[in-house]
Amino acid sequence: GAHPKEIVFTSGGSESNNFAIKGVAFGLRERGNHLITTQVEHASVLETYRFLETHGFQVTYLGVDRHGLIDLEELKGAITDSTILVSVMFASNETGVIMPIREIAEIVKEKGVIFHIDAIQAVGKIDINLNSLPVDLLSLSSHKLYGPKGVGALFIRDGVKLRALIHGGG
């Protein structure tokens, strides 16, 4: 459900996650400095958020219940006027828990916040149609789809602007 111009190839899922998170954070810094994620994200997400905290960003790390799911009311309460990004893993690589992405997306989009999902464990296993799933950014990795290691992609919805990670190219 994505248009070719909405896909950027990367060296893998970690680069896709870094590009999405840092690209939004530094690109929208004038609009706000608050970011939201969960405590159960992949290291490429958690370490990126920790890095951003050293650059003046405030991060809320949502907990999960005994089933591994975030509390949607806690998410609603965590979003402030300075929130610019929410990142949530679609499916856990450790537990197999599948987050209620559509419900999370509705909350996030209602507040006008950019929504990124790490779908590395979900793509190819869960039906994802980006024409109907209201996410702005989606990270994936080819080796989870029986492709080669060292290849990933980032879906960037048309109209979402990211600050570049690498300078000096096109």
Secondary structure, 3 states (H helix, E strand, C coil): CCCHHHEEEECCHHHHHHHHHHHHHHHCCCCCCEEEEECCCCHHHHHHHHHHHCCCCEEEEECCCCCCCCCHHHHHHHCCCCEEEEEEECECCCCCCECCHHHHHHHHHHCCCEEEEECCCCECCECCCCCCCCCCEEEEEHHHHCCCCCCEEEEECCCCCCCCCCCCCC
